[in-house]
Amino acid sequence: MRLTADPDTSEAIRVLRRAVELGVDHFDTAAFYCSPGGIIDGGPGPVRHATELLGAALGSYRKRVLIATKIGPLRMPDGHWGAAESPASLRGQVEENLRRLGVEALDLVNLRITRNVAVPLAERFGALAEMRAEGLIRQLGLSNIGLADLDEATRIAPVACVQNAYSVEVRGDDELLRVCGERGIAFVPFFAIAGARRESGARTGSDARGESGARRESGTRAGSDARGESGARAESGARAGSDARGEAGGARGRDAAVRRVAERHGVTEHQVRLAWTLHQGPHVLAIPGTGKVGHLEQNVAAAAVQLTGTDLAELA
């Protein structure tokens, strides 16, 4: 599951521990998941980052779970976004995660790729590979990438997972998903339960604000932790004219198909989206975010939804 920003502390701890009880063993967060003011309220004391909250909630379960974190984007004191470009800046983010989690080594660090930085991918990923060799990181991953990025990174160090936008509506990474399966790399899609209103159509105006707002997906932020400050490669860029209208129409059609499949199975639309995601291959993991125990239990139950051939054809 994914933990982002601004949760109620006591409720979030309850959700996290209930997740472990239900068998969830992969938790996703980032150094830059925090409230704009830097403090998450609601507990016995201020918690400044979601990473701190994870460390506090799961400290006694550390041998049973994997905590994945992302680095790259950098939240400024005024709430605006930049990027950690240099190896020194990336090391600083890793050290911050170590401190906030209270551990000596991070299980998995995903490098969030942004396209508007001067430092080449090889230099940034190479910095992570050095920290892995030092024992500060156990496994490395990449987020917001293309196949060429994956090829470049794997020449430097093993890649354990890829985290990109992918859902019923967003299929731009079909080839990358397939290649990850062939290479034994986990594919971890974000926004798997977001519908057509988020994942399709032109990206302009308020939707492009991303990190500056706190949009919710089942109780968690659905801002630009999926797209980053520069926008996800498959989703961003100049969408105009018939291309944008065509994509929006196709996404709305799949949105309607999701509703029909959900009605047939007597489950929620989110559960259908998660079931479809998991059906894409044994190497595919789902990290739906949630801030409520009820949502969490629904998300976990989605693994038991058996989509038929008819369902899959309708969602294709």
GIJOUR-V223729 format. One record per residue. N is the residue number from 0. RES is the residue in one letter. SS is DSSP state (H for helix, E for strand, - for the rest). Layout:
{{N/RES/SS} {N/RES/SS}}
//
This chain:
{{0/M/-} {1/R/E} {2/L/-} {3/T/-} {4/A/-} {5/D/-} {6/P/-} {7/D/-} {8/T/H} {9/S/H} {10/E/H} {11/A/H} {12/I/H} {13/R/H} {14/V/H} {15/L/H} {16/R/H} {17/R/H} {18/A/H} {19/V/H} {20/E/H} {21/L/-} {22/G/-} {23/V/-} {24/D/-} {25/H/E} {26/F/E} {27/D/E} {28/T/E} {29/A/E} {30/A/-} {31/F/-} {32/Y/-} {33/C/-} {34/S/-} {35/P/-} {36/G/-} {37/G/-} {38/I/-} {39/I/E} {40/D/-} {41/G/-} {42/G/-} {43/P/-} {44/G/-} {45/P/-} {46/V/E} {47/R/-} {48/H/-} {49/A/H} {50/T/H} {51/E/H} {52/L/H} {53/L/H} {54/G/H} {55/A/H} {56/A/H} {57/L/H} {58/G/H} {59/S/H} {60/Y/H} {61/R/-} {62/K/-} {63/R/-} {64/V/-} {65/L/E} {66/I/E} {67/A/E} {68/T/E} {69/K/E} {70/I/E} {71/G/-} {72/P/E} {73/L/E} {74/R/E} {75/M/-} {76/P/-} {77/D/-} {78/G/-} {79/H/-} {80/W/E} {81/G/E} {82/A/E} {83/A/-} {84/E/-} {85/S/-} {86/P/H} {87/A/H} {88/S/H} {89/L/H} {90/R/H} {91/G/H} {92/Q/H} {93/V/H} {94/E/H} {95/E/H} {96/N/H} {97/L/H} {98/R/H} {99/R/H} {100/L/H} {101/G/-} {102/V/-} {103/E/-} {104/A/-} {105/L/E} {106/D/E} {107/L/E} {108/V/E} {109/N/E} {110/L/E} {111/R/E} {112/I/-} {113/T/-} {114/R/-} {115/N/-} {116/V/-} {117/A/-} {118/V/-} {119/P/-} {120/L/H} {121/A/H} {122/E/H} {123/R/H} {124/F/H} {125/G/H} {126/A/H} {127/L/H} {128/A/H} {129/E/H} {130/M/H} {131/R/H} {132/A/H} {133/E/-} {134/G/-} {135/L/-} {136/I/E} {137/R/E} {138/Q/E} {139/L/E} {140/G/E} {141/L/E} {142/S/E} {143/N/-} {144/I/-} {145/G/-} {146/L/H} {147/A/H} {148/D/H} {149/L/H} {150/D/H} {151/E/H} {152/A/H} {153/T/H} {154/R/-} {155/I/-} {156/A/-} {157/P/-} {158/V/-} {159/A/-} {160/C/E} {161/V/E} {162/Q/E} {163/N/-} {164/A/E} {165/Y/-} {166/S/-} {167/V/-} {168/E/-} {169/V/-} {170/R/-} {171/G/-} {172/D/-} {173/D/H} {174/E/H} {175/L/H} {176/L/H} {177/R/H} {178/V/H} {179/C/H} {180/G/H} {181/E/H} {182/R/H} {183/G/-} {184/I/-} {185/A/E} {186/F/E} {187/V/E} {188/P/E} {189/F/E} {190/F/-} {191/A/-} {192/I/-} {193/A/-} {194/G/-} {195/A/H} {196/R/H} {197/R/H} {198/E/H} {199/S/-} {200/G/-} {201/A/-} {202/R/-} {203/T/-} {204/G/H} {205/S/H} {206/D/H} {207/A/H} {208/R/H} {209/G/H} {210/E/H} {211/S/H} {212/G/-} {213/A/-} {214/R/-} {215/R/E} {216/E/E} {217/S/-} {218/G/-} {219/T/E} {220/R/E} {221/A/-} {222/G/-} {223/S/-} {224/D/-} {225/A/-} {226/R/-} {227/G/-} {228/E/-} {229/S/-} {230/G/-} {231/A/-} {232/R/-} {233/A/-} {234/E/-} {235/S/-} {236/G/-} {237/A/-} {238/R/-} {239/A/-} {240/G/H} {241/S/H} {242/D/H} {243/A/H} {244/R/H} {245/G/H} {246/E/H} {247/A/H} {248/G/H} {249/G/H} {250/A/H} {251/R/H} {252/G/H} {253/R/H} {254/D/H} {255/A/H} {256/A/H} {257/V/H} {258/R/H} {259/R/H} {260/V/H} {261/A/H} {262/E/H} {263/R/H} {264/H/H} {265/G/-} {266/V/-} {267/T/-} {268/E/H} {269/H/H} {270/Q/H} {271/V/H} {272/R/H} {273/L/H} {274/A/H} {275/W/H} {276/T/H} {277/L/H} {278/H/H} {279/Q/-} {280/G/-} {281/P/-} {282/H/-} {283/V/E} {284/L/E} {285/A/E} {286/I/-} {287/P/-} {288/G/E} {289/T/-} {290/G/-} {291/K/-} {292/V/H} {293/G/H} {294/H/H} {295/L/H} {296/E/H} {297/Q/H} {298/N/H} {299/V/H} {300/A/H} {301/A/H} {302/A/H} {303/A/H} {304/V/-} {305/Q/-} {306/L/-} {307/T/-} {308/G/H} {309/T/H} {310/D/H} {311/L/H} {312/A/H} {313/E/H} {314/L/H} {315/A/-}}
//
